[in-house]
Amino acid sequence: MKILVLNGVNLNMFGKRDPKHYGTTTLAQIDERLQALGKELGAEVECFQTNFEGEMCERIHRAFTDNVSAVLINAGAWTHYSYGIRDALAMLTCPIIELHMSNVHAREAFRHVSVFSEVVRGQICGFGADSYELALRAAVSAVQSSK
């Protein structure tokens, strides 16, 4: 089972950026935790981060050709307006789990909207860095139940 974890714009700044909403855990630490949990769950986890929208779309296209089992995506601000990333995600036939560290529904109004919502299996938000591990568990469960 191959799980691809996609991180979008500004998420490389976790640990430094707005600790009230994002805590002090770095993206590298999150990636390490996901690798360990992936092994425990019998999944190979690949983590990818970019600040370039086209590069994110290209990685999603490659996920399609690589036939990944599931995708976790925290696209950051792109979640709220990137129809390009949304359309790339819509090409995938595997489960997609959208995630956010903060509770986007308790923040600014523009963050309440996800242009991905129609193409993802579900959304996990508001649990800080634990949102990633919850999303990984959800993805593994979705893959296993589809077999």
NUDREN-148060 format. One record per atom (N, C-alpha, C, O, CB): residue in three letters; x, y, z; atom name. Coordinates in steps of 0.2 Angstrom, whole numbers, padded with zeros to 4 digits, always signed. Glycine has a CB too. Layout:
REM NUDREN-148060
  lovex      u      v      w  kolvo
    ALA      X      Y      Z     CA
...
//
This chain:
REM NUDREN-148060
  lovex      u      v      w  kolvo
    MET  +0004  -0006  +0000      N
    MET  +0000  +0000  +0000     CA
    MET  +0004  +0006  +0000      C
    MET  +0009  +0007  +0004      O
    MET  -0005  +0000  +0006     CB
    LYS  +0003  +0011  -0005      N
    LYS  +0007  +0017  -0005     CA
    LYS  +0003  +0023  -0004      C
    LYS  -0002  +0024  -0007      O
    LYS  +0010  +0018  -0012     CB
    ILE  +0005  +0027  +0001      N
    ILE  +0001  +0033  +0003     CA
    ILE  +0005  +0039  +0001      C
    ILE  +0011  +0039  +0004      O
    ILE  -0001  +0033  +0010     CB
    LEU  +0003  +0043  -0002      N
    LEU  +0006  +0050  -0004     CA
    LEU  +0003  +0055  +0000      C
    LEU  -0003  +0056  +0001      O
    LEU  +0005  +0051  -0012     CB
    VAL  +0008  +0059  +0004      N
    VAL  +0006  +0065  +0008     CA
    VAL  +0008  +0071  +0004      C
    VAL  +0014  +0072  +0003      O
    VAL  +0009  +0064  +0015     CB
    LEU  +0003  +0075  +0003      N
    LEU  +0005  +0081  -0001     CA
    LEU  +0004  +0087  +0004      C
    LEU  -0001  +0088  +0007      O
    LEU  +0000  +0082  -0007     CB
    ASN  +0009  +0092  +0004      N
    ASN  +0009  +0098  +0008     CA
    ASN  +0010  +0104  +0004      C
    ASN  +0014  +0104  +0000      O
    ASN  +0014  +0097  +0014     CB
    GLY  +0005  +0109  +0004      N
    GLY  +0006  +0114  +0000     CA
    GLY  +0009  +0120  +0003      C
    GLY  +0014  +0120  +0007      O
    GLY  -0001  +0116  -0002     CB
    VAL  +0007  +0126  +0000      N
    VAL  +0010  +0132  +0001     CA
    VAL  +0011  +0134  +0008      C
    VAL  +0006  +0134  +0012      O
    VAL  +0006  +0138  -0003     CB
    ASN  +0017  +0136  +0010      N
    ASN  +0019  +0139  +0017     CA
    ASN  +0019  +0134  +0022      C
    ASN  +0021  +0135  +0028      O
    ASN  +0014  +0144  +0019     CB
    LEU  +0018  +0127  +0020      N
    LEU  +0018  +0122  +0026     CA
    LEU  +0025  +0120  +0028      C
    LEU  +0026  +0117  +0033      O
    LEU  +0014  +0116  +0023     CB
    ASN  +0030  +0122  +0024      N
    ASN  +0037  +0121  +0026     CA
    ASN  +0039  +0125  +0032      C
    ASN  +0044  +0124  +0034      O
    ASN  +0041  +0122  +0020     CB
    MET  +0034  +0130  +0033      N
    MET  +0036  +0134  +0039     CA
    MET  +0032  +0132  +0045      C
    MET  +0033  +0136  +0050      O
    MET  +0033  +0141  +0037     CB
    PHE  +0029  +0126  +0045      N
    PHE  +0027  +0124  +0052     CA
    PHE  +0032  +0124  +0057      C
    PHE  +0038  +0122  +0055      O
    PHE  +0024  +0117  +0051     CB
    GLY  +0031  +0125  +0063      N
    GLY  +0035  +0126  +0068     CA
    GLY  +0038  +0133  +0069      C
    GLY  +0040  +0135  +0075      O
    GLY  +0041  +0122  +0067     CB
    LYS  +0037  +0137  +0064      N
    LYS  +0039  +0144  +0065     CA
    LYS  +0033  +0149  +0064      C
    LYS  +0033  +0154  +0067      O
    LYS  +0044  +0146  +0059     CB
    ARG  +0028  +0147  +0060      N
    ARG  +0023  +0151  +0057     CA
    ARG  +0017  +0150  +0062      C
    ARG  +0014  +0145  +0063      O
    ARG  +0021  +0149  +0050     CB
    ASP  +0015  +0156  +0065      N
    ASP  +0008  +0156  +0069     CA
    ASP  +0007  +0150  +0073      C
    ASP  +0002  +0146  +0072      O
    ASP  +0003  +0157  +0064     CB
    PRO  +0011  +0149  +0079      N
    PRO  +0010  +0143  +0083     CA
    PRO  +0004  +0143  +0086      C
    PRO  +0002  +0137  +0088      O
    PRO  +0016  +0144  +0088     CB
    LYS  +0000  +0148  +0087      N
    LYS  -0007  +0148  +0090     CA
    LYS  -0011  +0143  +0085      C
    LYS  -0015  +0139  +0088      O
    LYS  -0010  +0155  +0090     CB
    HIS  -0011  +0143  +0079      N
    HIS  -0015  +0139  +0075     CA
    HIS  -0011  +0133  +0073      C
    HIS  -0014  +0128  +0071      O
    HIS  -0016  +0143  +0068     CB
    TYR  -0004  +0133  +0072      N
    TYR  -0001  +0127  +0069     CA
    TYR  +0004  +0124  +0074      C
    TYR  +0007  +0119  +0072      O
    TYR  +0003  +0129  +0063     CB
    GLY  +0004  +0126  +0080      N
    GLY  +0009  +0123  +0085     CA
    GLY  +0016  +0124  +0083      C
    GLY  +0018  +0128  +0079      O
    GLY  +0007  +0115  +0085     CB
    THR  +0020  +0120  +0087      N
    THR  +0028  +0121  +0086     CA
    THR  +0031  +0115  +0082      C
    THR  +0037  +0115  +0081      O
    THR  +0031  +0122  +0092     CB
    THR  +0027  +0110  +0080      N
    THR  +0030  +0104  +0077     CA
    THR  +0031  +0106  +0070      C
    THR  +0028  +0109  +0066      O
    THR  +0024  +0098  +0077     CB
    THR  +0037  +0104  +0068      N
    THR  +0039  +0105  +0061     CA
    THR  +0037  +0100  +0056      C
    THR  +0034  +0095  +0058      O
    THR  +0047  +0106  +0060     CB
    LEU  +0037  +0102  +0050      N
    LEU  +0034  +0097  +0044     CA
    LEU  +0039  +0091  +0044      C
    LEU  +0036  +0086  +0043      O
    LEU  +0034  +0101  +0037     CB
    ALA  +0045  +0092  +0045      N
    ALA  +0050  +0086  +0046     CA
    ALA  +0048  +0081  +0051      C
    ALA  +0048  +0075  +0050      O
    ALA  +0057  +0089  +0046     CB
    GLN  +0046  +0084  +0057      N
    GLN  +0044  +0080  +0062     CA
    GLN  +0037  +0076  +0061      C
    GLN  +0036  +0071  +0063      O
    GLN  +0043  +0084  +0069     CB
    ILE  +0033  +0080  +0058      N
    ILE  +0027  +0077  +0055     CA
    ILE  +0028  +0071  +0051      C
    ILE  +0025  +0065  +0051      O
    ILE  +0022  +0082  +0052     CB
    ASP  +0032  +0072  +0046      N
    ASP  +0034  +0067  +0041     CA
    ASP  +0037  +0061  +0044      C
    ASP  +0036  +0055  +0042      O
    ASP  +0039  +0070  +0036     CB
    GLU  +0042  +0062  +0049      N
    GLU  +0044  +0056  +0053     CA
    GLU  +0039  +0052  +0057      C
    GLU  +0039  +0046  +0057      O
    GLU  +0049  +0059  +0058     CB
    ARG  +0034  +0056  +0060      N
    ARG  +0029  +0052  +0063     CA
    ARG  +0025  +0048  +0058      C
    ARG  +0022  +0043  +0060      O
    ARG  +0024  +0057  +0067     CB
    LEU  +0023  +0051  +0052      N
    LEU  +0020  +0047  +0047     CA
    LEU  +0023  +0041  +0045      C
    LEU  +0020  +0036  +0044      O
    LEU  +0018  +0052  +0041     CB
    GLN  +0030  +0042  +0044      N
    GLN  +0034  +0036  +0042     CA
    GLN  +0033  +0030  +0047      C
    GLN  +0032  +0025  +0045      O
    GLN  +0041  +0038  +0041     CB
    ALA  +0034  +0032  +0053      N
    ALA  +0033  +0027  +0058     CA
    ALA  +0026  +0024  +0059      C
    ALA  +0026  +0018  +0059      O
    ALA  +0035  +0030  +0065     CB
    LEU  +0021  +0028  +0058      N
    LEU  +0014  +0025  +0059     CA
    LEU  +0013  +0021  +0052      C
    LEU  +0010  +0016  +0053      O
    LEU  +0009  +0031  +0059     CB
    GLY  +0016  +0024  +0047      N
    GLY  +0015  +0020  +0040     CA
    GLY  +0017  +0013  +0041      C
    GLY  +0014  +0008  +0039      O
    GLY  +0018  +0023  +0035     CB
    LYS  +0023  +0012  +0044      N
    LYS  +0026  +0005  +0045     CA
    LYS  +0022  +0001  +0049      C
    LYS  +0021  -0005  +0048      O
    LYS  +0033  +0006  +0048     CB
    GLU  +0020  +0004  +0055      N
    GLU  +0015  +0001  +0059     CA
    GLU  +0009  -0002  +0056      C
    GLU  +0006  -0007  +0057      O
    GLU  +0013  +0005  +0065     CB
    LEU  +0006  +0002  +0051      N
    LEU  +0000  +0000  +0048     CA
    LEU  +0001  -0003  +0041      C
    LEU  -0004  -0005  +0038      O
    LEU  -0004  +0007  +0046     CB
    GLY  +0007  -0005  +0039      N
    GLY  +0009  -0008  +0033     CA
    GLY  +0008  -0004  +0027      C
    GLY  +0006  -0007  +0022      O
    GLY  +0004  -0014  +0033     CB
    ALA  +0010  +0002  +0028      N
    ALA  +0009  +0007  +0022     CA
    ALA  +0016  +0010  +0021      C
    ALA  +0019  +0012  +0025      O
    ALA  +0004  +0012  +0023     CB
    GLU  +0018  +0011  +0014      N
    GLU  +0024  +0015  +0012     CA
    GLU  +0021  +0022  +0012      C
    GLU  +0016  +0023  +0008      O
    GLU  +0027  +0012  +0006     CB
    VAL  +0024  +0027  +0015      N
    VAL  +0022  +0034  +0015     CA
    VAL  +0027  +0038  +0012      C
    VAL  +0033  +0038  +0014      O
    VAL  +0021  +0036  +0022     CB
    GLU  +0025  +0042  +0007      N
    GLU  +0029  +0047  +0004     CA
    GLU  +0027  +0054  +0005      C
    GLU  +0021  +0055  +0004      O
    GLU  +0030  +0045  -0004     CB
    CYS  +0031  +0058  +0007      N
    CYS  +0029  +0065  +0009     CA
    CYS  +0032  +0070  +0004      C
    CYS  +0038  +0069  +0002      O
    CYS  +0031  +0067  +0016     CB
    PHE  +0028  +0075  +0002      N
    PHE  +0030  +0079  -0003     CA
    PHE  +0027  +0086  -0001      C
    PHE  +0021  +0087  +0001      O
    PHE  +0027  +0077  -0010     CB
    GLN  +0031  +0091  -0002      N
    GLN  +0029  +0098  +0000     CA
    GLN  +0032  +0103  -0006      C
    GLN  +0037  +0102  -0008      O
    GLN  +0032  +0101  +0006     CB
    THR  +0028  +0108  -0008      N
    THR  +0030  +0113  -0013     CA
    THR  +0026  +0119  -0011      C
    THR  +0020  +0119  -0009      O
    THR  +0028  +0110  -0020     CB
    ASN  +0029  +0125  -0013      N
    ASN  +0026  +0131  -0013     CA
    ASN  +0024  +0133  -0020      C
    ASN  +0022  +0139  -0021      O
    ASN  +0031  +0136  -0010     CB
    PHE  +0024  +0129  -0025      N
    PHE  +0022  +0130  -0032     CA
    PHE  +0017  +0126  -0034      C
    PHE  +0017  +0120  -0034      O
    PHE  +0029  +0129  -0036     CB
    GLU  +0011  +0130  -0036      N
    GLU  +0005  +0126  -0038     CA
    GLU  +0006  +0121  -0044      C
    GLU  +0003  +0116  -0043      O
    GLU  +0000  +0131  -0040     CB
    GLY  +0009  +0123  -0049      N
    GLY  +0010  +0119  -0055     CA
    GLY  +0014  +0113  -0053      C
    GLY  +0013  +0107  -0055      O
    GLY  +0014  +0123  -0060     CB
    GLU  +0019  +0113  -0048      N
    GLU  +0023  +0108  -0046     CA
    GLU  +0018  +0103  -0042      C
    GLU  +0019  +0097  -0042      O
    GLU  +0029  +0110  -0041     CB
    MET  +0013  +0106  -0038      N
    MET  +0009  +0101  -0035     CA
    MET  +0004  +0098  -0040      C
    MET  +0003  +0092  -0039      O
    MET  +0004  +0106  -0030     CB
    CYS  +0002  +0101  -0045      N
    CYS  -0002  +0098  -0050     CA
    CYS  +0002  +0092  -0053      C
    CYS  -0001  +0087  -0054      O
    CYS  -0005  +0103  -0055     CB
    GLU  +0008  +0093  -0055      N
    GLU  +0012  +0088  -0058     CA
    GLU  +0013  +0082  -0053      C
    GLU  +0013  +0077  -0056      O
    GLU  +0019  +0091  -0060     CB
    ARG  +0014  +0083  -0047      N
    ARG  +0015  +0078  -0042     CA
    ARG  +0008  +0074  -0042      C
    ARG  +0009  +0067  -0041      O
    ARG  +0017  +0080  -0035     CB
    ILE  +0003  +0077  -0042      N
    ILE  -0004  +0073  -0042     CA
    ILE  -0004  +0069  -0048      C
    ILE  -0007  +0064  -0048      O
    ILE  -0010  +0078  -0041     CB
    HIS  -0002  +0072  -0054      N
    HIS  -0003  +0068  -0060     CA
    HIS  +0002  +0062  -0060      C
    HIS  +0000  +0057  -0062      O
    HIS  +0000  +0073  -0066     CB
    ARG  +0008  +0063  -0057      N
    ARG  +0012  +0057  -0056     CA
    ARG  +0009  +0052  -0051      C
    ARG  +0010  +0046  -0052      O
    ARG  +0019  +0059  -0053     CB
    ALA  +0005  +0054  -0046      N
    ALA  +0002  +0050  -0042     CA
    ALA  -0003  +0045  -0046      C
    ALA  -0004  +0039  -0044      O
    ALA  -0002  +0053  -0036     CB
    PHE  -0006  +0048  -0051      N
    PHE  -0011  +0045  -0055     CA
    PHE  -0007  +0039  -0059      C
    PHE  -0010  +0033  -0059      O
    PHE  -0015  +0049  -0060     CB
    THR  -0002  +0041  -0062      N
    THR  +0002  +0036  -0066     CA
    THR  +0005  +0031  -0062      C
    THR  +0006  +0025  -0064      O
    THR  +0007  +0039  -0071     CB
    ASP  +0007  +0033  -0056      N
    ASP  +0010  +0028  -0051     CA
    ASP  +0005  +0024  -0047      C
    ASP  +0007  +0019  -0044      O
    ASP  +0014  +0032  -0046     CB
    ASN  -0001  +0025  -0048      N
    ASN  -0006  +0021  -0045     CA
    ASN  -0006  +0020  -0038      C
    ASN  -0006  +0015  -0035      O
    ASN  -0006  +0014  -0048     CB
    VAL  -0005  +0026  -0034      N
    VAL  -0005  +0026  -0027     CA
    VAL  -0011  +0024  -0024      C
    VAL  -0016  +0024  -0027      O
    VAL  -0003  +0033  -0024     CB
    SER  -0011  +0021  -0018      N
    SER  -0017  +0018  -0015     CA
    SER  -0021  +0023  -0012      C
    SER  -0027  +0023  -0012      O
    SER  -0014  +0013  -0009     CB
    ALA  -0018  +0029  -0009      N
    ALA  -0022  +0034  -0006     CA
    ALA  -0018  +0041  -0006      C
    ALA  -0012  +0040  -0006      O
    ALA  -0025  +0032  +0001     CB
    VAL  -0021  +0046  -0005      N
    VAL  -0018  +0053  -0005     CA
    VAL  -0020  +0057  +0001      C
    VAL  -0027  +0057  +0002      O
    VAL  -0019  +0057  -0012     CB
    LEU  -0016  +0059  +0005      N
    LEU  -0018  +0064  +0010     CA
    LEU  -0015  +0071  +0007      C
    LEU  -0010  +0072  +0005      O
    LEU  -0014  +0063  +0017     CB
    ILE  -0020  +0076  +0008      N
    ILE  -0018  +0083  +0006     CA
    ILE  -0019  +0088  +0011      C
    ILE  -0025  +0089  +0013      O
    ILE  -0021  +0084  -0001     CB
    ASN  -0014  +0092  +0013      N
    ASN  -0015  +0098  +0016     CA
    ASN  -0012  +0103  +0011      C
    ASN  -0006  +0104  +0011      O
    ASN  -0011  +0098  +0023     CB
    ALA  -0017  +0106  +0008      N
    ALA  -0014  +0111  +0002     CA
    ALA  -0013  +0118  +0005      C
    ALA  -0012  +0123  +0001      O
    ALA  -0019  +0111  -0003     CB
    GLY  -0015  +0119  +0012      N
    GLY  -0014  +0126  +0014     CA
    GLY  -0019  +0130  +0011      C
    GLY  -0025  +0128  +0009      O
    GLY  -0007  +0129  +0013     CB
    ALA  -0018  +0137  +0010      N
    ALA  -0022  +0141  +0007     CA
    ALA  -0025  +0139  +0000      C
    ALA  -0030  +0141  -0002      O
    ALA  -0019  +0148  +0006     CB
    TRP  -0021  +0135  -0004      N
    TRP  -0024  +0133  -0010     CA
    TRP  -0031  +0129  -0010      C
    TRP  -0035  +0129  -0014      O
    TRP  -0019  +0128  -0014     CB
    THR  -0032  +0126  -0004      N
    THR  -0038  +0123  -0002     CA
    THR  -0044  +0127  -0004      C
    THR  -0049  +0124  -0006      O
    THR  -0039  +0121  +0005     CB
    HIS  -0044  +0133  -0003      N
    HIS  -0049  +0138  -0003     CA
    HIS  -0050  +0141  -0010      C
    HIS  -0056  +0144  -0011      O
    HIS  -0048  +0143  +0002     CB
    TYR  -0046  +0140  -0015      N
    TYR  -0047  +0143  -0022     CA
    TYR  -0043  +0140  -0027      C
    TYR  -0045  +0142  -0033      O
    TYR  -0044  +0150  -0021     CB
    SER  -0040  +0135  -0027      N
    SER  -0036  +0132  -0032     CA
    SER  -0040  +0126  -0036      C
    SER  -0040  +0121  -0034      O
    SER  -0029  +0129  -0030     CB
    TYR  -0043  +0129  -0041      N
    TYR  -0047  +0124  -0045     CA
    TYR  -0042  +0120  -0049      C
    TYR  -0044  +0114  -0052      O
    TYR  -0052  +0128  -0050     CB
    GLY  -0036  +0122  -0051      N
    GLY  -0031  +0118  -0054     CA
    GLY  -0030  +0112  -0050      C
    GLY  -0029  +0106  -0053      O
    GLY  -0025  +0122  -0056     CB
    ILE  -0028  +0113  -0044      N
    ILE  -0027  +0107  -0039     CA
    ILE  -0033  +0103  -0039      C
    ILE  -0032  +0097  -0039      O
    ILE  -0024  +0109  -0033     CB
    ARG  -0039  +0106  -0038      N
    ARG  -0045  +0102  -0037     CA
    ARG  -0046  +0098  -0043      C
    ARG  -0048  +0092  -0042      O
    ARG  -0051  +0107  -0036     CB
    ASP  -0045  +0100  -0049      N
    ASP  -0046  +0096  -0055     CA
    ASP  -0041  +0091  -0056      C
    ASP  -0042  +0085  -0058      O
    ASP  -0046  +0101  -0061     CB
    ALA  -0035  +0092  -0054      N
    ALA  -0029  +0087  -0054     CA
    ALA  -0032  +0081  -0049      C
    ALA  -0031  +0075  -0051      O
    ALA  -0023  +0090  -0052     CB
    LEU  -0034  +0083  -0043      N
    LEU  -0036  +0078  -0038     CA
    LEU  -0042  +0074  -0041      C
    LEU  -0042  +0068  -0039      O
    LEU  -0038  +0081  -0031     CB
    ALA  -0046  +0077  -0044      N
    ALA  -0052  +0074  -0047     CA
    ALA  -0050  +0068  -0052      C
    ALA  -0055  +0064  -0053      O
    ALA  -0057  +0079  -0051     CB
    MET  -0044  +0068  -0055      N
    MET  -0042  +0063  -0059     CA
    MET  -0041  +0056  -0056      C
    MET  -0041  +0051  -0059      O
    MET  -0036  +0065  -0063     CB
    LEU  -0039  +0057  -0049      N
    LEU  -0037  +0051  -0045     CA
    LEU  -0043  +0047  -0044      C
    LEU  -0049  +0049  -0043      O
    LEU  -0034  +0053  -0039     CB
    THR  -0042  +0040  -0044      N
    THR  -0047  +0035  -0042     CA
    THR  -0046  +0032  -0035      C
    THR  -0050  +0028  -0033      O
    THR  -0047  +0030  -0048     CB
    CYS  -0041  +0034  -0032      N
    CYS  -0040  +0032  -0025     CA
    CYS  -0043  +0036  -0020      C
    CYS  -0045  +0042  -0022      O
    CYS  -0032  +0031  -0024     CB
    PRO  -0044  +0034  -0014      N
    PRO  -0046  +0039  -0008     CA
    PRO  -0042  +0045  -0007      C
    PRO  -0036  +0044  -0007      O
    PRO  -0047  +0035  -0002     CB
    ILE  -0045  +0050  -0006      N
    ILE  -0041  +0057  -0005     CA
    ILE  -0044  +0059  +0002      C
    ILE  -0050  +0060  +0003      O
    ILE  -0042  +0062  -0011     CB
    ILE  -0039  +0061  +0006      N
    ILE  -0041  +0063  +0013     CA
    ILE  -0038  +0070  +0013      C
    ILE  -0032  +0071  +0013      O
    ILE  -0039  +0059  +0019     CB
    GLU  -0043  +0075  +0014      N
    GLU  -0041  +0082  +0015     CA
    GLU  -0039  +0083  +0023      C
    GLU  -0043  +0081  +0027      O
    GLU  -0046  +0088  +0012     CB
    LEU  -0034  +0087  +0024      N
    LEU  -0033  +0088  +0031     CA
    LEU  -0030  +0095  +0032      C
    LEU  -0027  +0098  +0028      O
    LEU  -0028  +0083  +0034     CB
    HIS  -0031  +0097  +0039      N
    HIS  -0029  +0104  +0041     CA
    HIS  -0027  +0103  +0048      C
    HIS  -0030  +0100  +0052      O
    HIS  -0034  +0110  +0040     CB
    MET  -0022  +0107  +0050      N
    MET  -0020  +0106  +0057     CA
    MET  -0024  +0111  +0062      C
    MET  -0026  +0109  +0067      O
    MET  -0012  +0109  +0058     CB
    SER  -0027  +0116  +0059      N
    SER  -0031  +0121  +0063     CA
    SER  -0038  +0119  +0061      C
    SER  -0040  +0116  +0056      O
    SER  -0030  +0128  +0061     CB
    ASN  -0043  +0121  +0065      N
    ASN  -0050  +0120  +0063     CA
    ASN  -0052  +0126  +0059      C
    ASN  -0054  +0131  +0061      O
    ASN  -0055  +0120  +0070     CB
    VAL  -0052  +0125  +0052      N
    VAL  -0053  +0130  +0047     CA
    VAL  -0060  +0133  +0048      C
    VAL  -0061  +0138  +0046      O
    VAL  -0052  +0127  +0040     CB
    HIS  -0065  +0129  +0051      N
    HIS  -0072  +0131  +0051     CA
    HIS  -0073  +0136  +0057      C
    HIS  -0078  +0139  +0058      O
    HIS  -0076  +0125  +0052     CB
    ALA  -0067  +0137  +0061      N
    ALA  -0068  +0142  +0067     CA
    ALA  -0063  +0148  +0066      C
    ALA  -0062  +0152  +0070      O
    ALA  -0066  +0138  +0073     CB
    ARG  -0061  +0148  +0059      N
    ARG  -0056  +0154  +0058     CA
    ARG  -0060  +0159  +0053      C
    ARG  -0066  +0159  +0053      O
    ARG  -0050  +0151  +0054     CB
    GLU  -0056  +0162  +0049      N
    GLU  -0059  +0167  +0044     CA
    GLU  -0064  +0164  +0039      C
    GLU  -0063  +0158  +0038      O
    GLU  -0053  +0171  +0041     CB
    ALA  -0069  +0168  +0037      N
    ALA  -0074  +0165  +0033     CA
    ALA  -0071  +0162  +0027      C
    ALA  -0074  +0157  +0024      O
    ALA  -0079  +0171  +0031     CB
    PHE  -0066  +0165  +0024      N
    PHE  -0063  +0162  +0017     CA
    PHE  -0061  +0155  +0018      C
    PHE  -0061  +0151  +0014      O
    PHE  -0058  +0166  +0014     CB
    ARG  -0059  +0153  +0024      N
    ARG  -0056  +0147  +0026     CA
    ARG  -0061  +0141  +0027      C
    ARG  -0060  +0135  +0027      O
    ARG  -0052  +0147  +0032     CB
    HIS  -0068  +0143  +0027      N
    HIS  -0073  +0139  +0028     CA
    HIS  -0075  +0135  +0022      C
    HIS  -0078  +0130  +0022      O
    HIS  -0079  +0142  +0030     CB
    VAL  -0072  +0137  +0016      N
    VAL  -0074  +0134  +0009     CA
    VAL  -0068  +0130  +0007      C
    VAL  -0062  +0132  +0007      O
    VAL  -0075  +0140  +0004     CB
    SER  -0069  +0124  +0005      N
    SER  -0064  +0120  +0002     CA
    SER  -0067  +0118  -0005      C
    SER  -0072  +0115  -0006      O
    SER  -0063  +0113  +0006     CB
    VAL  -0063  +0120  -0010      N
    VAL  -0065  +0118  -0017     CA
    VAL  -0063  +0111  -0018      C
    VAL  -0065  +0109  -0024      O
    VAL  -0061  +0123  -0022     CB
    PHE  -0060  +0108  -0014      N
    PHE  -0059  +0100  -0014     CA
    PHE  -0064  +0096  -0012      C
    PHE  -0064  +0090  -0013      O
    PHE  -0052  +0099  -0011     CB
    SER  -0069  +0099  -0008      N
    SER  -0074  +0095  -0004     CA
    SER  -0077  +0090  -0009      C
    SER  -0079  +0084  -0006      O
    SER  -0078  +0099  -0001     CB
    GLU  -0079  +0091  -0015      N
    GLU  -0083  +0087  -0019     CA
    GLU  -0079  +0081  -0022      C
    GLU  -0081  +0076  -0024      O
    GLU  -0086  +0091  -0025     CB
    VAL  -0072  +0081  -0021      N
    VAL  -0068  +0076  -0024     CA
    VAL  -0064  +0072  -0019      C
    VAL  -0060  +0067  -0020      O
    VAL  -0063  +0079  -0029     CB
    VAL  -0065  +0074  -0012      N
    VAL  -0061  +0070  -0007     CA
    VAL  -0066  +0066  -0003      C
    VAL  -0072  +0067  -0003      O
    VAL  -0058  +0075  -0002     CB
    ARG  -0063  +0060  +0000      N
    ARG  -0067  +0056  +0004     CA
    ARG  -0070  +0059  +0010      C
    ARG  -0075  +0058  +0012      O
    ARG  -0063  +0050  +0006     CB
    GLY  -0065  +0063  +0013      N
    GLY  -0067  +0067  +0019     CA
    GLY  -0062  +0072  +0021      C
    GLY  -0057  +0072  +0018      O
    GLY  -0068  +0062  +0025     CB
    GLN  -0063  +0075  +0027      N
    GLN  -0059  +0081  +0029     CA
    GLN  -0058  +0080  +0037      C
    GLN  -0062  +0078  +0040      O
    GLN  -0062  +0088  +0028     CB
    ILE  -0052  +0080  +0039      N
    ILE  -0050  +0080  +0046     CA
    ILE  -0046  +0087  +0047      C
    ILE  -0042  +0089  +0044      O
    ILE  -0045  +0074  +0047     CB
    CYS  -0049  +0090  +0052      N
    CYS  -0046  +0097  +0054     CA
    CYS  -0046  +0098  +0061      C
    CYS  -0051  +0096  +0065      O
    CYS  -0049  +0102  +0050     CB
    GLY  -0042  +0102  +0064      N
    GLY  -0042  +0105  +0071     CA
    GLY  -0038  +0101  +0076      C
    GLY  -0039  +0103  +0082      O
    GLY  -0049  +0105  +0073     CB
    PHE  -0035  +0096  +0074      N
    PHE  -0031  +0092  +0079     CA
    PHE  -0024  +0093  +0079      C
    PHE  -0020  +0089  +0081      O
    PHE  -0033  +0085  +0078     CB
    GLY  -0021  +0098  +0076      N
    GLY  -0014  +0100  +0076     CA
    GLY  -0011  +0095  +0072      C
    GLY  -0013  +0092  +0067      O
    GLY  -0011  +0100  +0083     CB
    ALA  -0005  +0093  +0074      N
    ALA  -0001  +0088  +0070     CA
    ALA  -0004  +0081  +0070      C
    ALA  -0003  +0077  +0066      O
    ALA  +0006  +0088  +0073     CB
    ASP  -0008  +0080  +0075      N
    ASP  -0012  +0074  +0075     CA
    ASP  -0016  +0073  +0069      C
    ASP  -0018  +0067  +0068      O
    ASP  -0015  +0073  +0082     CB
    SER  -0018  +0078  +0066      N
    SER  -0023  +0078  +0060     CA
    SER  -0020  +0073  +0055      C
    SER  -0023  +0070  +0052      O
    SER  -0024  +0085  +0058     CB
    TYR  -0013  +0074  +0054      N
    TYR  -0010  +0070  +0049     CA
    TYR  -0010  +0062  +0051      C
    TYR  -0012  +0058  +0046      O
    TYR  -0002  +0072  +0049     CB
    GLU  -0009  +0061  +0057      N
    GLU  -0010  +0053  +0059     CA
    GLU  -0017  +0051  +0058      C
    GLU  -0018  +0045  +0056      O
    GLU  -0007  +0052  +0066     CB
    LEU  -0022  +0055  +0060      N
    LEU  -0029  +0053  +0060     CA
    LEU  -0030  +0052  +0052      C
    LEU  -0034  +0047  +0050      O
    LEU  -0033  +0058  +0063     CB
    ALA  -0028  +0056  +0048      N
    ALA  -0029  +0056  +0041     CA
    ALA  -0026  +0050  +0038      C
    ALA  -0029  +0046  +0034      O
    ALA  -0026  +0062  +0037     CB
    LEU  -0020  +0048  +0040      N
    LEU  -0016  +0042  +0038     CA
    LEU  -0020  +0036  +0040      C
    LEU  -0021  +0031  +0036      O
    LEU  -0009  +0041  +0041     CB
    ARG  -0023  +0036  +0046      N
    ARG  -0027  +0030  +0048     CA
    ARG  -0033  +0029  +0044      C
    ARG  -0035  +0024  +0042      O
    ARG  -0029  +0031  +0056     CB
    ALA  -0036  +0035  +0042      N
    ALA  -0042  +0035  +0038     CA
    ALA  -0041  +0033  +0031      C
    ALA  -0045  +0029  +0028      O
    ALA  -0045  +0042  +0038     CB
    ALA  -0035  +0035  +0028      N
    ALA  -0033  +0033  +0022     CA
    ALA  -0032  +0025  +0021      C
    ALA  -0035  +0022  +0017      O
    ALA  -0027  +0036  +0019     CB
    VAL  -0029  +0022  +0026      N
    VAL  -0027  +0015  +0026     CA
    VAL  -0034  +0011  +0027      C
    VAL  -0035  +0006  +0024      O
    VAL  -0022  +0013  +0032     CB
    SER  -0038  +0014  +0031      N
    SER  -0045  +0010  +0032     CA
    SER  -0049  +0011  +0026      C
    SER  -0052  +0006  +0024      O
    SER  -0049  +0014  +0038     CB
    ALA  -0049  +0016  +0022      N
    ALA  -0052  +0017  +0016     CA
    ALA  -0050  +0012  +0011      C
    ALA  -0053  +0009  +0007      O
    ALA  -0052  +0024  +0013     CB
    VAL  -0043  +0011  +0010      N
    VAL  -0040  +0007  +0006     CA
    VAL  -0042  +0000  +0007      C
    VAL  -0044  -0004  +0003      O
    VAL  -0032  +0008  +0006     CB
    GLN  -0041  -0002  +0014      N
    GLN  -0043  -0009  +0016     CA
    GLN  -0050  -0011  +0015      C
    GLN  -0051  -0016  +0013      O
    GLN  -0041  -0010  +0023     CB
    SER  -0054  -0006  +0016      N
    SER  -0062  -0008  +0015     CA
    SER  -0064  -0008  +0008      C
    SER  -0069  -0011  +0006      O
    SER  -0066  -0002  +0019     CB
    SER  -0059  -0005  +0003      N
    SER  -0061  -0006  -0004     CA
    SER  -0059  -0012  -0007      C
    SER  -0060  -0013  -0013      O
    SER  -0058  +0000  -0007     CB
    LYS  -0055  -0016  -0004      N
    LYS  -0052  -0022  -0007     CA
    LYS  -0057  -0028  -0007      C
    LYS  -0056  -0033  -0009      O
    LYS  -0046  -0024  -0003     CB
//
